[in-house]
Amino acid sequence: MPQTVRTLEEAGAWLEGLINVERRPDWPYARMGLDPVRRLLERLDEPQRGLSVLHVAGSKGKGSTALLAEAVLRAGGERVGVFTSPHLVRWSERFRIDGREVEGERLAAAVERLRPHVDALRAETPENAPTFFDATTAAALLLFQEAGVQRAILEVGLGGRLDSTNVVEPAVCVITTIELEHTDRLGDTLAAIAGEKAGIVKPGVPLVTGALPDEAARVVEGVAREQGAPLARLGHEFSSELHSVGPDGLAFRVRDGRLDVDLRAPLLCPRQADNAAVALAAAGRLPGAPPVEDLARAAVAGLASVRLPGRIELLGRAPWRVVDSAHTAASARALAEALARLPARRARLVLSVSAGKDLAGILDALLPGFESVTVTRAEPTRSLKPADVAAAVRAAAPGTAVRAVPNPHMALRAALEGLGEGDLVCAAGSVYLAGLARQVLG
């Protein structure tokens, strides 16, 4: 490893040498914490200070909500930085300024600024050193400070309470949804998971939530009361009403106090109307938010052309080509509902599922809509073996044609072969496959 990071490739190689909790499902949750990232930010002169931060947590929809909020704020004329995770193809996708991925040279320079401090902390206390996510969070904050963005949108990586992003003093907090997920780390009840997500709530800071299950809502509302955080809930203080959904996207209406606006977005998933309502409610509660009329105009303009990569994303129409990172039963059901609205004759599925996911639930949701399935392995260490997934497909849907093609690029190309203009191919089951599919099918 060179003494100085000069290129994006060198920056990526150095970061990969850190502990990457995203790729270590065995890493104990108790080993996570905010002390390493706090010490790193102290050495960097607290780049998070002075940023107007929108902090987004949730089991599902948090990445979409972050990008929807970005679209609204940018359409209103604001400079916006966004930090999301995980990435689909390149780790540099996690960093966006002014609606674009940060240039490699700028990102490498940010990594080089923090590298000596991370190395020093690793030498001081190896057992409590900054992780990959600590370092990338710090890099994002450095970039946003340097660019002088007016708003910074940070997506929580895991949970909330112990997540690296929870070092900021946010202007608005968001919790999109709460489901049973990461139960080995966050707890095996909705209440326990809600407690971890609500760890981002700060005293007096507005909190916006999506529609939460009753058990989770009670916990979140209790934390909001304790912290004196003004609470706005989807279905209570603000609402989303879906008018129509089809191949050309969504038409819906958002009401929030004096705000009452009809919106369109080129998105296939009806649930994105709720995410858009949450994003709009959050944007309207930021300090210095524009008047209601201007916010409505920004929402109309921003959402009309928004893109959500890898989230029930329509890449083409002849044949229909759809990519989704669906890796839970709930997200698979949402995908199946969206695909059912496309006028496709034949439908083929390319599937890769990571270990520890609800394979049975995913198959139960998806298989009825497809005549054939190509099983592959998008990530060599995290993905289930294709033969095992193929066996599960055969057991769940004996009449469905299934084949195992371990190489994901070959699997995607094979699924395309022979399809006509009115047919459909969909790649789903993991973030890793969604990233590859966007390249192959796009």
Secondary structure, DSSP 8 states (H G I E B T S, - for coil): --SS--SHHHHHHHHHTS--GGG-TTS-GGG--SHHHHHHHHHTT-TTTT--EEEEE-SSSHHHHHHHHHHHHHHTT--EEEE--S-SS-GGGGEEETTEE--HHHHHHHHHHHHHHHHHHHHH-GGG---HHHHHHHHHHHHHHHHT-SEEEEE-SSSSTT-GGGGS--SEEEE----S-SHHHH-SSHHHHHHHHGGG--TT--EEE----HHHHHHHHHHHHHHT--EEEBTTTEEEEEEEEETTEEEEEEEETTEEEEEEES-S-THHHHHHHHHHHHHHTSTT---HHHHHHHHHHHHTT---TTSSEEEEETTEEEE----SHHHHHHHHHHHTTS--SSEEEEE--BTTS-HHHHHHHHGGG-SEEEE--SSTTTB--HHHHHHHHHHH-TTSEEEE-SSHHHHHHHHHTT--TT-EEEEES-HHHHHHHHHHH-
